[in-house]
Amino acid sequence: MSKEADSRRISYRLLVTILWANLLVLVIEVGAGWASQSLLLLADSLHTLIDSFSTLLSLVAIASPQRPLGREIWGHGRGEVAGTLILTAFLGFTGFSLVWVALRQLYQALQQGSQSFPVQIDLPVLQLMAVLVLLSLTLALYGSHHARSLHSLALGLTTQHSLQDGWLSLVMVAGLAAIWQQQAWVDPMLALVFTGLAVRSLWRVLNAQLPMLLRPTAIAPEAIAQTVAQVEGVTRCVRIRSRGMVGRQVWIQLHLAVHPEFIDMADQVEERAEAALRQRYGPLRTQIWIEPAQAADAYGLPSNIPDGADWSD
């Protein structure tokens, strides 16, 4: 098994584990929130749902057989776009409902001069949520470590988002502890804050991963050809395609024509070409075909078409 395939396999398994952990936390939060009438738990479940969606996007990117050789960094399908729209609509409706109920509880408490709220949190629920939060943060830290060692963009995006929202989970546990200590007003107050922050959390996920739904050319073909042409032995660079985001991850496909004297060093030429591109444009993955220089005419390129012209279909 190649190193790349092994890396994808490990990333896939870690993402599946993270997804199941998120779904477990989601089910428990919704169930406990509904049983205890805690708006805070229901509001935090929105963040868990967003984490699950982010993990699912990363899983699709890694596991889809239609996206080999790094294409997961630039192409998602219509199913993922539809899922994004459905999730946004659901979060909008649920978030509005939570805000409405929380404001009504606070208004009634002020009007009646009473501090009575329907929420009831007992010690087992508090302990269970603390354990689940600790498990989720530990898993995110473990995944983040492997994302760096495996150079996995998909795994890195998922764990980064989970860790960025990790402090919210700690605040949620502290809020539940306050409710357990008869400070029930904390429930609607924190529910308002968490619902508002869910908008930011969703935007952060979409801002990081929606660009991967698009297919714009990442780098001008002429610029790629100019960079690769500086590698010793390369005489021509044609049929160039690039997708992704410069500075984050780019997928590049190209054909190289090399001098006959260097054809036996094709592997070294390919490595040097990839290194030159990576040095200039940052993280990337490449698919390079190498042929003898005289074979370049087989592409039927007229002499007035510059090297590096994009022959994308």
C-alpha positions as CSV (number, residue, x, y, z in Angstrom):
1,M,0.0,0.0,0.0
2,S,1.4,3.4,-1.0
3,K,2.1,6.1,1.6
4,E,-0.6,8.3,0.2
5,A,-3.2,5.5,0.3
6,D,-2.2,4.7,3.9
7,S,-2.6,8.4,4.8
8,R,-6.0,8.5,3.3
9,R,-7.1,5.3,5.1
10,I,-6.0,6.6,8.5
11,S,-7.6,10.0,7.8
12,Y,-10.8,8.3,6.8
13,R,-10.9,6.1,9.9
14,L,-10.3,9.1,12.2
15,L,-13.0,11.1,10.5
16,V,-15.5,8.3,10.8
17,T,-14.7,8.0,14.5
18,I,-15.1,11.8,15.0
19,L,-18.4,11.7,13.1
20,W,-19.8,8.9,15.3
21,A,-18.7,10.7,18.4
22,N,-20.4,13.9,17.2
23,L,-23.6,12.1,16.4
24,L,-23.5,10.4,19.8
25,V,-23.1,13.8,21.6
26,L,-25.8,15.2,19.3
27,V,-28.4,12.6,20.2
28,I,-27.6,12.8,24.0
29,E,-27.8,16.6,23.9
30,V,-31.1,16.7,22.1
31,G,-32.6,14.0,24.4
32,A,-31.3,15.5,27.6
33,G,-32.3,19.0,26.5
34,W,-35.8,17.9,25.6
35,A,-36.2,15.9,28.9
36,S,-34.9,18.7,31.1
37,Q,-36.3,21.6,29.0
38,S,-32.9,23.1,28.8
39,L,-32.5,25.6,26.0
40,L,-28.8,25.7,26.6
41,L,-28.4,22.0,25.7
42,L,-30.6,22.4,22.6
43,A,-28.6,25.5,21.5
44,D,-25.3,23.7,22.0
45,S,-26.6,20.8,19.9
46,L,-26.7,23.2,17.0
47,H,-22.9,23.5,17.2
48,T,-22.6,19.8,17.4
49,L,-24.7,19.4,14.3
50,I,-22.4,21.9,12.5
51,D,-19.4,19.9,13.6
52,S,-21.0,16.7,12.3
53,F,-21.7,18.4,8.9
54,S,-18.1,19.6,8.7
55,T,-16.9,16.1,9.4
56,L,-19.3,14.7,6.8
57,L,-17.9,17.1,4.1
58,S,-14.4,16.0,4.9
59,L,-15.4,12.3,4.7
60,V,-17.0,12.8,1.3
61,A,-13.8,14.5,0.1
62,I,-11.6,11.6,1.2
63,A,-13.8,8.6,0.4
64,S,-15.4,9.5,-2.9
65,P,-14.0,7.4,-5.7
66,Q,-14.9,10.1,-8.2
67,R,-12.2,12.3,-6.6
68,P,-8.9,10.5,-7.0
69,L,-5.4,12.1,-7.0
70,G,-6.4,15.0,-4.8
71,R,-9.5,16.2,-6.6
72,E,-11.2,16.3,-3.3
73,I,-9.6,19.7,-2.7
74,W,-11.5,21.4,-5.5
75,G,-14.7,19.5,-6.3
76,H,-17.8,18.7,-4.3
77,G,-21.0,17.5,-5.9
78,R,-24.5,18.8,-6.0
79,G,-25.4,16.6,-3.1
80,E,-23.1,18.5,-0.7
81,V,-24.4,21.8,-2.0
82,A,-28.0,20.7,-1.4
83,G,-27.0,19.4,2.1
84,T,-25.5,22.8,2.9
85,L,-28.7,24.6,1.9
86,I,-30.9,22.2,3.9
87,L,-28.6,22.5,7.0
88,T,-28.7,26.3,6.7
89,A,-32.5,26.4,6.5
90,F,-32.9,23.9,9.4
91,L,-30.5,25.9,11.6
92,G,-32.2,29.1,10.7
93,F,-35.7,27.8,11.7
94,T,-34.4,26.0,14.9
95,G,-32.3,29.0,15.9
96,F,-35.1,31.4,15.5
97,S,-37.4,29.1,17.6
98,L,-34.8,28.9,20.4
99,V,-34.3,32.6,20.5
100,W,-38.1,33.2,20.6
101,V,-38.6,30.7,23.5
102,A,-35.6,32.1,25.4
103,L,-36.8,35.7,25.1
104,R,-40.3,34.7,26.1
105,Q,-39.0,33.0,29.3
106,L,-36.9,36.0,30.2
107,Y,-39.8,38.4,29.5
108,Q,-42.3,36.3,31.6
109,A,-39.8,36.2,34.5
110,L,-39.4,40.0,34.4
111,Q,-43.1,40.6,34.1
112,Q,-44.1,38.3,36.9
113,G,-41.1,39.2,39.1
114,S,-40.3,35.5,39.3
115,Q,-37.1,33.6,38.8
116,S,-38.9,30.4,38.0
117,F,-37.8,28.7,34.8
118,P,-38.9,25.2,33.5
119,V,-35.4,23.9,33.2
120,Q,-34.2,21.1,35.6
121,I,-30.6,19.8,35.5
122,D,-29.6,17.0,37.8
123,L,-26.1,15.8,38.7
124,P,-26.0,12.7,36.4
125,V,-26.8,14.9,33.4
126,L,-24.1,17.4,34.3
127,Q,-21.5,14.6,34.8
128,L,-22.5,12.9,31.5
129,M,-22.1,16.1,29.5
130,A,-18.7,16.8,31.1
131,V,-17.5,13.4,30.1
132,L,-18.8,13.8,26.5
133,V,-17.1,17.2,26.2
134,L,-13.8,15.8,27.5
135,L,-14.1,12.9,25.0
136,S,-14.8,15.2,22.1
137,L,-11.9,17.6,22.9
138,T,-9.5,14.7,23.3
139,L,-10.6,13.2,20.0
140,A,-10.2,16.6,18.3
141,L,-6.7,17.0,19.7
142,Y,-5.7,13.5,18.6
143,G,-7.1,14.1,15.1
144,S,-5.3,17.5,14.8
145,H,-2.0,15.8,15.6
146,H,-2.5,13.2,12.9
147,A,-3.7,15.9,10.4
148,R,-0.3,17.6,10.7
149,S,1.6,14.3,10.4
150,L,-0.5,13.0,7.5
151,H,-0.7,16.4,5.8
152,S,-4.5,15.8,5.5
153,L,-6.4,19.0,4.6
154,A,-9.8,17.4,5.2
155,L,-8.9,16.1,8.6
156,G,-7.2,19.4,9.5
157,L,-10.3,21.5,8.7
158,T,-12.6,19.3,10.8
159,T,-10.4,19.2,13.9
160,Q,-9.5,22.9,13.6
161,H,-13.2,23.8,13.6
162,S,-13.9,21.5,16.6
163,L,-11.0,23.0,18.6
164,Q,-12.0,26.6,17.8
165,D,-15.4,25.9,19.3
166,G,-14.0,23.9,22.2
167,W,-14.3,26.8,24.6
168,L,-18.1,26.8,24.0
169,S,-18.3,23.3,25.3
170,L,-16.6,24.2,28.5
171,V,-18.9,27.2,28.9
172,M,-21.8,24.9,28.3
173,V,-20.7,22.6,31.2
174,A,-20.2,25.6,33.4
175,G,-23.7,26.8,32.6
176,L,-25.2,23.5,33.4
177,A,-23.4,23.5,36.7
178,A,-24.9,27.0,37.4
179,I,-28.3,25.7,36.6
180,W,-27.8,22.7,38.9
181,Q,-27.0,25.3,41.6
182,Q,-30.5,26.8,41.1
183,Q,-29.3,29.6,38.8
184,A,-31.9,28.7,36.2
185,W,-31.8,32.2,34.5
186,V,-28.4,31.1,33.0
187,D,-30.2,28.7,30.7
188,P,-32.1,31.2,28.5
189,M,-29.3,33.7,28.6
190,L,-26.6,31.3,27.4
191,A,-29.1,29.8,24.9
192,L,-29.3,33.2,23.3
193,V,-25.5,33.6,23.2
194,F,-25.0,30.0,21.8
195,T,-27.6,30.4,19.1
196,G,-26.0,33.7,18.0
197,L,-22.6,32.0,17.9
198,A,-24.0,29.1,15.9
199,V,-24.3,31.6,13.0
200,R,-20.6,32.4,13.2
201,S,-19.7,28.8,13.5
202,L,-21.7,27.8,10.4
203,W,-20.2,30.7,8.5
204,R,-16.7,29.6,9.4
205,V,-17.4,26.1,8.1
206,L,-18.9,27.4,4.9
207,N,-16.2,29.9,4.4
208,A,-13.5,27.2,4.8
209,Q,-15.2,24.5,2.7
210,L,-17.6,26.1,0.3
211,P,-14.7,27.3,-1.9
212,M,-14.0,23.6,-2.4
213,L,-17.4,23.4,-4.1
214,L,-16.2,25.6,-6.9
215,R,-13.9,24.8,-9.8
216,P,-12.1,27.9,-10.8
217,T,-8.6,27.7,-12.2
218,A,-6.3,28.3,-9.3
219,I,-3.1,29.3,-11.2
220,A,-2.6,30.7,-14.6
221,P,-1.3,27.9,-16.9
222,E,1.4,30.3,-18.3
223,A,2.7,30.8,-14.7
224,I,2.9,27.1,-14.1
225,A,4.6,26.5,-17.4
226,Q,7.2,29.2,-16.6
227,T,8.0,27.7,-13.2
228,V,8.3,24.1,-14.5
229,A,10.4,25.2,-17.5
230,Q,13.2,26.2,-15.2
231,V,13.7,22.5,-14.2
232,E,16.7,21.0,-16.0
233,G,15.6,18.7,-18.8
234,V,12.1,20.1,-19.3
235,T,11.6,21.4,-22.8
236,R,7.8,22.0,-22.8
237,C,4.9,22.0,-20.5
238,V,1.4,21.5,-21.9
239,R,-2.2,20.5,-21.1
240,I,-2.1,22.2,-17.7
241,R,-5.0,22.2,-15.3
242,S,-5.1,23.5,-11.7
243,R,-7.8,23.7,-9.1
244,G,-8.1,24.6,-5.5
245,M,-6.9,27.6,-3.5
246,V,-3.3,29.0,-3.5
247,G,-1.8,28.9,0.0
248,R,-4.3,26.3,1.2
249,Q,-4.1,23.4,-1.3
250,V,-3.9,23.2,-5.1
251,W,-4.2,20.2,-7.4
252,I,-2.2,20.5,-10.6
253,Q,-2.3,18.2,-13.7
254,L,0.2,18.7,-16.5
255,H,2.2,17.0,-19.3
256,L,5.9,17.5,-19.5
257,A,8.1,17.0,-22.5
258,V,11.7,16.3,-21.5
259,H,14.9,16.1,-23.4
260,P,15.7,12.5,-24.6
261,E,18.9,12.6,-22.4
262,F,16.7,13.0,-19.3
263,I,14.0,10.4,-20.1
264,D,15.8,7.9,-17.9
265,M,15.6,10.4,-15.1
266,A,11.9,10.9,-15.4
267,D,11.2,10.3,-11.7
268,Q,13.8,12.9,-10.7
269,V,12.5,15.4,-13.2
270,E,8.9,14.9,-11.9
271,E,10.1,15.4,-8.3
272,R,12.0,18.6,-9.1
273,A,9.0,20.0,-11.0
274,E,6.7,19.3,-8.1
275,A,9.2,20.8,-5.7
276,A,9.5,24.0,-7.8
277,L,5.8,24.4,-7.9
278,R,5.4,23.7,-4.1
279,Q,8.2,26.2,-3.3
280,R,6.3,28.9,-5.3
281,Y,2.7,28.2,-4.6
282,G,2.7,26.3,-1.2
283,P,0.7,23.1,-0.4
284,L,-0.2,21.2,-3.6
285,R,-0.6,17.8,-5.1
286,T,0.3,17.0,-8.7
287,Q,-0.4,14.5,-11.4
288,I,2.4,14.7,-14.0
289,W,2.9,12.8,-17.3
290,I,6.4,12.8,-18.8
291,E,7.2,12.0,-22.5
292,P,10.2,12.5,-24.7
293,A,10.4,16.0,-26.2
294,Q,9.7,14.8,-29.8
295,A,6.3,13.3,-28.6
296,A,5.0,16.8,-27.7
297,D,4.0,17.3,-31.4
298,A,1.6,14.4,-31.0
299,Y,-0.7,16.8,-29.1
300,G,-1.2,18.6,-32.4
301,L,-0.4,22.0,-30.9
302,P,0.2,24.7,-33.5
303,S,3.4,26.7,-33.1
304,N,1.5,29.9,-32.2
305,I,0.0,28.4,-29.1
306,P,2.2,29.2,-26.1
307,D,3.6,26.6,-23.8
308,G,1.3,26.2,-20.8
309,A,-2.0,26.8,-22.7
310,D,-4.8,25.3,-20.7
311,W,-6.4,22.4,-22.7
312,S,-9.0,21.7,-20.0
313,D,-12.1,20.0,-21.3
